[in-house]
Structures are given as structure tokens and as C-alpha cells.
Amino acid sequence: MLYDKDLNMESFLFKNKQDSYKKILDLILKKQRISRKEIAETLGLAWGTVSNNVNLMIDEKVIKEESPIITGIGRSTCYIVPNDEVYASLGVDINTVGLSASIVSLNGATIFFTMIPLVVYTQEEIIEKTYLVIKRALEFNLGRYQILSIGLSCQGDVYSQKGIFSDMPFIEGWQPINFTKLIEEKFNIPTFQSHDMECLLLDLIFRYPNNKDFLVCRVVDGIGFGVVKEGTILNEKISLDYGHEIVERNGLECTCGQCGCLEAYSSIKGLVKRLGISEGELFSNYKNYSSTLDDAMEKFAFSLYNVASIYNLSSVFVCGKLFAKIPGLFEKLIEKISKIEKRKNFNFIVTYLSDLSASFGAAIHSLRQLIE
């Protein structure tokens, strides 16, 4: 048996809980290590409210209390941490490169990770592979953890609150579907979805809590940008479609209908069309296309530099199939950025980011939505 229907849907932990319980748990999961006193001060709650709810969470095995370390005279502080032994969430990254799934415990440890490539670019194939990758993760889990929620990281147009996955780029004939409902009906686990860029940002917010200002850019068939400023994800409030920034006046035609967009020069689809070759040819014989790749990275570097300088960001994370498949391409990008920095007075750190991050972020997103 892959899952217990009664356990997951009818008595999952956060159903019908009071707001104070949810606020406290959300804070504990974000901080990962915090004292009862810090909880009360941060949330403005009475000590009794905090203590009662924390004790309830300990009884439910959602959190645990670390043994105090006695360093001298006086009372030592006990810290609350998520329990990493009982509960977990499952995240799925859905994009045109393929599908991946991560099982993530409450303390942020990745218990399991798997990937399934996309072979046929149809909506039916994506739905079928999503079911398959979830089933594979649940078969691995098989009672190790209670899976509280499933999160979907979706490439394309997503209406998270309504559960509608309305469009996916480069998939012809895509029909809007309520993907979360389909998965809940099949696996009987609460399911939530979000845009892939938000999931990548959530992963980085979780793993680098002291990094408050950064940019993430994912290069696959298209190019996605996401910004966190002062600890807040900006994508929810403003449009960050810099993949369609004009990098060459009257340039190559883009899939969006404009001419000269960044995606037409630096995305996988753009490069394949530009060179008149297949994707497989691009990746297997990339050395033959060094001048085109050099130009693609130069244009990409200017876009990254412009966005980072506009928002005054301290770091940039780059990920995606293009960099994973072509050795030395990330280093070429760094070289292009360094040449810009020598001419201008703005610096930031650039880091390569694994694509595992999107499914991890989806798992984190689903758990937060479940608590809310």
C-alpha cells in the first residue's frame, strides 16, 4: 500500500488547528531552531499560548526539544527544532526538460530524489509522467514518513490559489487543467502548485536565510527570472519577464512575436532555432558552435548584470539544462560578467544552482500552504 487514505486526508496534522498553532509552527519551520521565548517575542503571543501549542506539537511528533547545554550557573535555554523522523512533504518539478521529485523532511533534509526525462512533448505525457514520478517517490517512501502534502513546481502560467495550470510553454494544444485536484483525487494527499521560479526562490530562502537580496535565473527551453529583495519574493507583485528583454534591435524573431529578445539568443530553443540543428546536436557537438554560444553568453551576461544592478542585489544564482549539459558554459558566463564589472562599479557573486532546487522548493511551498 502506497499511502493511507484516512491518515492523509481526514486527520492530517494542520486541519482545524487554531491560528496560533499554525503561526508558531510556520515560524519554527522557517527558523529551524528557536526557543519558546523567541517565539513569544517574535509573534507577540502570551507565554502560556506558546507553551501549550509547543507541547501539543511535541506530543504529535511534529517538533522536538533539544536537550539544554549547561555552560555555567543559571538556567540553560531549550531550543525547539522540527522533528526529522516522522513527517515529510513531496515536491515535483514539472518542466519541458523532464520531471523530478524530492521527498523533504520537516528539517529540510532531502530523503529521496528522482528524475524522469520528457520524451514526447504533449500534455498527456506530462500528466502521465507526473503521476509516475509521484508514484515512484511514494513507493520509495512506503511508510518511512507520513507524506503531509505534495507541491507542484510548474513551468508556465499557473493560478496557484485556484489550482489551475493554464498554459505550458512549447507544449502545443495545452488545455487548462486543475492539476492539484487531479493529483489529490489520485493519491489522496493535499496538493498545492506554484510557478517554478517561486519554488527555486523558496529553496534559496530556506537554505540561505541570511541572504536577503538575490536573483535566480533558469535557462531551459525559455529563460525565467526571479528576485528576492529584503527577504521578499518580488515576482508575486511585479512582472519579471526579463527573458523577453530586447538585447538586439530588430534582431532574431522570438516565440513571443517580438524580435531581438534574450530568449531568441540564449535559451535552448533559441539556440537550436538559431543554429538550425537539433537539441541533441547542440549538446553532443557544442564545441562546433563556440562562437554562437559565446555570443549567447555575452547577451545573457548583460541581462543578468542589468537586473542585478537595477535591484542592487548581492548575489546571482544560475541554473538550467543549458549549463548542465554544456561543460564550461557557466565559466564562460562568469568570464563575460567579469569583463562588464571591470568597466562598471557594481559587483555581485554568481553561483551555479542545481535543478534539484525546484522540487525541493515545491515541497517547502506545499507544507507552508497546508499550514495556512
N, C-alpha and C positions, 0 to 999 in steps of 0.2 A: 504494500500500500504506500503510495507516494505522499499522501497528506491526510490529515484527519479533518473532515469537513466540519464537524461540530466544534472542534477546538479552534479552528482558524476563523470561521465566520461568526459564530454565535458567542464566543467567550474570549475573544482576543482582548488583550490587557487594557486597551485605552477606551473601550466602549463605555459610554455613560459615566466616565470619570469627571470629577469636578475640575474647573478651570485651574485651581491652584495646583492640583496634581499634575496637570499637563504642562503648566508653566515651569514647575520645578524640574520635571523630567526632561523637558526640552533644554533647559539650562545645563543640567548635568551632562546630557549627551553632547552639547556644544563645547562645554569646558573640559569634559572628560575626567577632571579631578577637582573637587571643590568641597569646602567644609559647609556644615549646616549654617554657620554664622554668615559665611559669604553668600549663601543662597538667600537668607533672610534680608541681608542688606541690599543685595542686587535687585530683588523682586519687590522689596518693601512689604514683606509678609511677616506676620507675627511668628515668634519662635515656636509656639505650640502648633501652628498650622504646618510649618516646615517639618518639625519633628514627627508629627503624626503621619504626614504623607511620606516622608523618607522611610519611616518604619514599615509602612504598608508596602512600599516598593521593595524593601529588603525581604519582607515575607513572601512577596510574589517573585523573588529572584530576578528582578529587573536590574537592580543595582546591588552593590555590596559595600561594606565599610572596611577600609584598610585598618589594620592594627596600628595604633599610635606608636610613633617612635619617641621614646623618652630620652631627651637630651640633657636634662638637668632638673632642678627643682621647679615645681609648678605643674599645672595641668597641660598635657600634650593634646594637640589638635588631631581629631579623627577626620579623615577625608573620605568622601563618597566617590566611588568610581562605577562605571557601568559594569554589569556582570557579563563577562565574555563567554559564559559556558552554556547558556540556556536558549537565548533568543537571537535571531538574526533577521536581516532583510535581504531581498534578492533584487539586483539591478540588471537590466537588459539594455544594451546599446544597439539601436536599430539604425543602420545607415547603408548606403549603397555599396560600401566595401564588403560588408558582411554583418554578422550579429555576434555579440559577445555577452556573456553573463557572469556576474560576480555574486557570490554569497558573502555578505559582510556582517560580522558580529557587532554588538552594540558598542564595543570599544574601538571599532574601526578596523579590525583585522580582517583581511581577505581570506576567507576559509577555502574558497573554490573559485576557479576562473576557467572558462572555456570559450572557444570561438568556433563559428560555423561560417564558411565563406558563402557569399551570394553568387549563384551561378546564372540563374535566369532572372532578368530584371523585370519582374511583374509583381503586382500587388499580392497575388495568390501565393507566390513563392515567399514573399516577406512574411506574410501571416503564418504560413506553414513552418518556416524556419524559426519564427519567434516561438511558436508552440514547442518546437523541437528543442531549442536551446534551454527553455524553461524546464521542460521535462528532464533533460539531461542533468541540469543542476539539482532538481528535486530528487532524482534517482541517486545522485552522489550523496545528497544530504541524508535521506532515508532515516529520519528520526534523530540525527545528531543534534539538530537545532529545531526549535519551533520557528518556522518562517512567518513573520508577522505581516509582511507586506511585499508587494512586487512593484518596482519602479521601472518605467519605460523612458529611455532617452531617445527622442525621435528627431531625425534629421528632416526638416521641412516645416510646414505650417501646422502648429499644434495649438489647440484651445484647451489648456490644461484643466480649467475648472469644469468644463462640460465633457471632458474626456474625448473630444473629437480630434482625430488625426485627419486633417482635411486635405493635405497635399504633400507629396514627397518628390523632391527634385529628381529629374532624369528617369522617373518611372512613368511611362506613358499610360494614360487611361486610369490614373489613380482616382478612386471614388472615396469620398469622405466616409470614415467609419468611426464608431465608438469602440476603439481598441481596448480601452480599460474594461468595458463591460464584457467584451468577448473573452478576455482572459480571466476575469472574475468568474464568469459562468463555467469556464472550462476547468479552472484549478481551485476555485472557491477560496481565493486569497485576496484580500483588499488590494486593489491595483491603482496606481497613480501614474500620470505621464507628464513629461515636460520636454522642452526643447533641449537638444544635445548640448548646446553651448552652456545653458544654465547648469546642467549636470556636471560639465567639466569645471565650471567655476565653483560649484559646491564642493567638489573633490578638493580643490586647492585651498578653499577657505578652511576646510576641515584639517588638511594636512599642514598648512602653513598659517596658523592663527595670528601670527604677528605680522604677516604681510597684508597690509590693508589696501594697497594700490597696485593693481597688476592687470595685464592684458593677456588673453588667451586667443590664439588663432589656430584653427584646424583646417588643414589643406587636404581635401579628398577630391571628389568629383567637382565640388564647388569650394568656396572659401568662407568660413564663418569666423566672426569676431565676437569677443565678449570682454567686458571691462568690469572690474571691481574697483570702486573708488570709496575710500574711507570705510572699507568693510562692507559696502552695499553693492549689490549687483545692479548695474545700470540698465541692462537690457530690458527689464520689465517696464521702464519708464520712458526710454527714448530709443529711437531706431539706430542700430549699429550695423547697417548693411554695407560695410566698407568693402566687401568683395566686389561691389559694383561701383567703386570709386573709379573715375576716369583717370587712367595712367598714361594714355596716349591719345591726343586729339585726333579724331577721325580714324581711329585705329581699327583693330580686328573686331568683327561682329561678335557680340556676346549672346548667350542663350536668352538673356533678359530683353533683347531687342535693341539695346544701346550698342555703341561702337567704342572700343578703347577701354573696356572695364578690366580691372585687375584679374578677374576670373578667366577672361579670354586669353590671358598671357601666362598665368602662374598656377592655375588649377590643373588637375589631371585631365579633365575633359577638354579644357582649353589647350593644353599642350598636345594632346592626341589629335585634336582637330587642326591645330596649327601646323603640325608636322605631317599630317596625312598618314598616320600609322595607327596600329592597334595599341591598346594599353599594355598588352604583353610585350610587344616590341619595344615600347618605351622603357620598360623596367629591365628587360633582358639585355638590351643593347644601348643603355643610357650613355655610354662613352661616345657613341657616334653622334650624339645630339648635345654635346657640351656647350656649344655657342648659344643654342636656344635656351638651355637650362640656365646658363649664365645670365642671359637677359631676363629670364623669368625671375631669378632670384634678386636681380638688381631692382626690378619693379616692385617685387614683394618687400624688399628691404626698405624702400622709400615709404611704402604704405604703413609698414609696422612702425617706422620711425615717426611718421606724421601722427598716427593715432596715439602713440605713447607720449609724444611731446604735447599734443593737444590736452590730454588728461593729466599730464605731469606724473607719469607712472614710473615706479621704481624698478619694475621687472616685467618681462615678457615671456610667456610660455608658448612654444610652438609644437604642434603635433599633427598627425595625419599620415595617411598611407603614402603620400608622395615622398616624405622624408624617411619613412620606414623602409621603403623599397629601393631607394637610390642611395648607395653608400657615398658619403662625403658631401651630400647636398646641404645638410644642416651646417656643416663647416663653411661651405661656400656662402650661405646666407649670413653667417657671422662675419665673414670677411667683408661682404658688401656693407653691412651695418657699420662696421668699424671705420670704413672709409668715409661714411656720412658723418660719423661722430667727430672725425678729425677736422671736418670743415665747420662743424656747428658745436655749440656749447651745451649739449644735453646728452646724458649718459643713462643707460639702464642695463640690467643684467638679462641676458637671453638664455633660456633653458629649454632643452628638449623634453617633451612630456609624452609618456606612454599612452596609447589609446585605451589602456585598461581603465583610465581615469573616468571615462564617460559612464561605464556600467557601475563603477563604484559610486559616483555622484548620484546616479539614478536610485541606487539602494538607499543612500542617505536621504534623498528627496522624499522617497516613499514613506520612510519612517517618520519624518517630520510632518508630512501631510496626515498620516494616520493619527499621530498625537493630537494635531489640531482638530 
